[in-house]
């Protein structure tokens, strides 16, 4: 089974994946696992690269330049699960990403896919932290070995680069997603940086990112993340998106009002 899974993932352009025993994973939402009918077995952890070359005027985080990664995984698993169920009808299969039964970063670490960064992200050799995580879960016992979860070398590059020193209560990415009015301090922090959604500062500063660029692997992304790029968001582009197109973007879950507030903040700052 693992050989077959490896073959179909490779055909999908995914090269960074590994199995782990389900029993070794930290289960955070047991109810999601219970719904699958899978009590024990294995999980194949996937790290899917998404980085796009930066644009000079880019004002959204790299993960939001292409269409929403939730849509990517929905389409991916929609192709993979029927193949697995047809090939192995005696076993159960399920798949998750983001809203998952498990701690995905921990699972990826024990699978040997990377290390935990000081910014809380998984750092991988080929793609740095520019990866989305997902998992295929089955009741089959796949050959799998776990490793002790490791942390990065604590070089401090991400902490030094972060304008708020990785303070989650003032994280720029979190502020761009906050609903309602911003405090005076939050407005000041956000207005000092050219972003209306998300933040990549800690990722850009990480030595793993520089290494991935030198090795030429950082932008080895599936076709989905090389299509329909929108690195610059303006009021005109926001107004020009119909609801179907807007829902395909990572920021749509917060609604247009949050994006419009952030755009207005930068427009006032620039005196327009």
C-alpha positions as CSV (number, residue, x, y, z in Angstrom):
1,X,0.0,0.0,0.0
2,X,2.7,2.5,0.9
3,X,4.4,1.9,-2.5
4,X,1.1,2.7,-4.2
5,X,0.5,5.8,-2.1
6,X,4.0,6.9,-3.0
7,X,3.4,6.5,-6.6
8,X,0.2,8.5,-6.7
9,X,1.6,11.3,-4.6
10,X,4.7,11.5,-6.8
11,X,2.3,11.8,-9.8
12,X,0.7,14.7,-8.0
13,X,4.0,16.5,-7.7
14,X,4.4,15.8,-4.0
15,X,7.8,14.5,-2.9
16,X,7.9,15.4,0.8
17,X,5.8,12.8,2.7
18,X,6.3,10.0,5.2
19,X,4.1,7.5,7.2
20,X,3.8,7.5,11.0
21,X,1.8,5.3,13.3
22,X,-1.4,6.9,14.2
23,X,-0.7,6.0,17.9
24,X,2.4,8.3,17.8
25,X,0.5,11.4,16.8
26,X,-0.9,13.9,19.2
27,X,-4.7,13.7,18.7
28,X,-6.2,17.2,19.4
29,X,-9.7,16.6,18.0
30,X,-10.6,13.0,18.7
31,X,-14.2,13.5,17.4
32,X,-12.8,14.1,13.9
33,X,-11.0,10.7,14.1
34,X,-14.0,9.0,15.5
35,X,-16.1,10.1,12.5
36,X,-13.8,8.2,10.2
37,X,-14.3,4.9,12.0
38,X,-10.5,4.6,12.2
39,X,-9.3,3.9,15.8
40,X,-5.8,2.8,15.0
41,X,-3.5,2.5,12.0
42,X,-1.2,4.9,10.1
43,X,-1.1,8.5,8.8
44,X,0.9,9.6,5.8
45,X,2.0,13.2,6.4
46,X,2.3,15.4,3.4
47,X,4.2,18.7,3.2
48,X,3.1,20.5,0.0
49,X,5.2,23.5,-1.2
50,X,3.4,26.7,-2.2
51,X,6.0,29.5,-2.4
52,X,5.8,31.9,-5.3
53,X,8.5,34.4,-6.4
54,X,7.9,37.7,-4.6
55,X,6.4,40.6,-6.5
56,X,7.8,44.1,-5.8
57,X,4.3,45.5,-4.8
58,X,3.1,42.3,-3.1
59,X,0.8,43.1,-0.1
60,X,-0.5,39.6,0.8
61,X,1.3,36.7,2.4
62,X,2.8,34.2,0.0
63,X,0.3,31.5,1.1
64,X,-2.5,33.7,-0.2
65,X,-1.1,34.6,-3.6
66,X,-2.6,31.6,-5.3
67,X,-6.1,30.2,-4.6
68,X,-6.9,28.8,-1.2
69,X,-4.9,25.8,-0.2
70,X,-8.1,24.2,1.4
71,X,-9.4,24.0,-2.2
72,X,-6.2,22.4,-3.3
73,X,-6.4,19.7,-0.7
74,X,-10.1,19.2,-1.4
75,X,-9.3,18.5,-5.0
76,X,-6.3,16.4,-4.2
77,X,-8.1,14.2,-1.7
78,X,-11.0,14.0,-4.1
79,X,-8.7,12.3,-6.6
80,X,-6.7,10.2,-4.1
81,X,-9.3,8.7,-1.8
82,X,-11.4,7.0,-4.5
83,X,-8.2,5.4,-5.9
84,X,-7.2,4.1,-2.5
85,X,-10.7,2.8,-1.6
86,X,-10.9,1.0,-4.9
87,X,-7.5,-0.5,-4.7
88,X,-7.8,-1.5,-1.0
89,X,-11.5,-2.1,-0.3
90,X,-10.8,-3.9,2.9
91,X,-9.4,-0.8,4.5
92,X,-10.7,2.6,5.6
93,X,-9.2,5.9,4.4
94,X,-9.7,9.5,5.4
95,X,-7.8,12.7,4.8
96,X,-7.4,16.1,6.5
97,X,-5.6,19.4,6.3
98,X,-5.7,22.3,8.7
99,X,-8.9,21.2,10.5
100,X,-7.3,17.9,11.5
101,X,-7.6,15.4,14.3
102,X,-3.9,15.8,15.0
103,X,-1.1,18.3,15.7
104,X,0.1,18.5,12.2
105,X,3.4,20.1,12.8
106,X,4.3,17.6,15.5
107,X,3.3,14.7,13.2
108,X,5.5,16.1,10.4
109,X,8.4,16.4,12.8
110,X,8.2,12.8,14.1
111,X,7.8,11.7,10.4
112,X,11.2,13.3,9.8
113,X,9.9,15.9,7.3
114,X,11.5,18.8,9.1
115,X,12.1,20.6,12.4
116,X,10.0,23.0,14.5
117,X,11.1,26.6,14.1
118,X,11.0,29.3,16.8
119,X,8.1,30.8,14.8
120,X,6.1,27.7,15.4
121,X,6.3,26.6,11.7
122,X,7.7,23.4,10.2
123,X,11.1,24.1,8.6
124,X,11.9,21.7,5.8
125,X,15.2,21.5,3.8
126,X,13.8,21.8,0.3
127,X,11.0,24.3,0.9
128,X,11.8,26.0,4.3
129,X,8.5,26.8,6.0
130,X,6.6,27.5,2.8
131,X,4.6,24.2,3.0
132,X,1.0,23.3,3.7
133,X,0.5,20.2,5.7
134,X,-2.1,17.4,5.1
135,X,-2.5,13.8,6.0
136,X,-3.9,10.6,4.6
137,X,-5.2,8.3,7.4
138,X,-5.9,4.6,7.1
139,X,-6.6,1.7,9.4
140,X,-3.8,-0.2,7.7
141,X,-0.5,-0.7,9.5
142,X,2.1,0.9,7.1
143,X,5.8,0.4,7.6
144,X,6.7,3.5,9.5
145,X,9.5,4.7,11.9
146,X,9.3,7.8,14.0
147,X,12.1,10.2,15.0
148,X,12.3,12.4,18.0
149,X,10.8,15.8,17.2
150,X,13.6,18.3,16.8
151,X,13.7,22.1,17.0
152,X,15.7,24.5,14.9
153,X,19.1,25.8,15.9
154,X,17.6,28.9,17.5
155,X,19.8,31.2,15.4
156,X,17.4,34.1,16.3
157,X,17.0,35.3,12.7
158,X,13.2,35.1,12.8
159,X,12.9,36.8,16.2
160,X,15.3,39.6,15.2
161,X,13.4,40.2,11.9
162,X,9.9,40.2,13.4
163,X,8.8,43.7,14.2
164,X,7.0,42.4,17.4
165,X,9.6,39.8,18.4
166,X,7.3,36.9,17.6
167,X,4.8,38.2,20.2
168,X,1.6,36.4,19.2
169,X,-0.6,38.9,20.8
170,X,0.7,41.5,18.3
171,X,1.6,39.3,15.4
172,X,1.2,41.3,12.1
173,X,-0.5,38.3,10.4
174,X,-3.0,38.0,13.2
175,X,-3.7,41.8,13.2
176,X,-4.5,41.7,9.4
177,X,-7.1,39.0,10.2
178,X,-8.6,40.7,13.3
179,X,-12.3,41.6,12.9
180,X,-13.6,44.9,14.0
181,X,-11.7,48.0,15.0
182,X,-8.0,47.9,15.7
183,X,-6.5,49.6,18.7
184,X,-4.3,52.6,18.2
185,X,-1.2,50.5,18.8
186,X,-2.4,47.8,16.4
187,X,-3.1,50.4,13.8
188,X,0.4,51.8,14.2
189,X,2.0,48.4,13.8
190,X,0.0,47.4,10.8
191,X,0.4,50.7,9.0
192,X,4.2,50.4,9.2
193,X,4.2,47.4,7.0
194,X,2.9,46.9,3.4
195,X,0.5,44.0,4.0
196,X,-3.2,43.8,3.9
197,X,-3.3,40.0,4.6
198,X,-0.7,37.9,6.5
199,X,3.0,38.3,7.0
200,X,6.1,36.5,5.7
201,X,8.8,38.4,7.5
202,X,9.9,35.5,9.8
203,X,9.9,33.1,6.9
204,X,11.9,35.4,4.7
205,X,14.6,35.8,7.4
206,X,15.0,32.1,8.1
207,X,18.2,30.5,7.0
208,X,16.2,27.5,5.7
209,X,14.6,29.8,3.2
210,X,18.0,31.1,2.0
211,X,19.3,27.5,1.7
212,X,16.2,26.4,-0.3
213,X,16.7,29.4,-2.7
214,X,20.4,28.4,-3.2
215,X,19.4,24.8,-3.9
216,X,16.7,25.9,-6.4
217,X,13.9,24.0,-4.7
218,X,11.9,26.7,-3.0
219,X,9.5,27.3,-5.9
220,X,9.1,23.6,-6.9
221,X,5.3,23.8,-6.3
222,X,2.4,21.8,-7.8
223,X,0.7,23.5,-10.7
224,X,-2.2,24.6,-8.5
225,X,0.0,27.1,-6.8
226,X,1.5,28.4,-10.0
227,X,-1.9,29.5,-11.4
228,X,-4.2,32.5,-10.9
229,X,-1.7,34.5,-8.8
230,X,-2.9,37.6,-7.1
231,X,0.1,39.0,-5.2
232,X,-1.3,42.6,-5.0
233,X,-4.7,43.3,-3.6
234,X,-6.4,46.6,-4.2
235,X,-9.9,48.0,-3.6
236,X,-10.5,47.6,-7.4
237,X,-9.5,44.0,-7.4
238,X,-11.5,43.3,-4.3
239,X,-14.6,44.9,-5.7
240,X,-14.0,43.2,-9.1
241,X,-14.2,39.7,-7.6
242,X,-17.5,38.0,-7.7
243,X,-18.5,35.8,-4.7
244,X,-17.4,32.6,-6.3
245,X,-13.9,34.0,-7.1
246,X,-13.6,35.6,-3.6
247,X,-14.5,32.3,-1.9
248,X,-11.5,30.7,-3.6
249,X,-9.1,33.0,-1.8
250,X,-7.5,32.3,1.6
251,X,-8.7,35.6,3.1
252,X,-12.3,35.1,2.2
253,X,-13.1,33.4,5.5
254,X,-12.7,36.7,7.2
255,X,-15.0,38.5,4.8
256,X,-14.4,41.6,2.6
257,X,-14.8,44.1,5.4
258,X,-11.6,43.1,7.1
259,X,-9.6,43.4,3.9
260,X,-11.3,46.7,3.0
261,X,-10.3,48.1,6.5
262,X,-6.7,47.1,5.9
263,X,-6.6,48.6,2.4
264,X,-8.2,51.8,3.7
265,X,-5.6,52.0,6.5
266,X,-2.8,52.0,3.9
267,X,-4.6,54.3,1.6
268,X,-4.8,56.9,4.4
269,X,-1.2,56.4,5.3
270,X,-0.2,57.2,1.7
271,X,-2.4,60.2,1.6
272,X,-4.7,58.9,-1.1
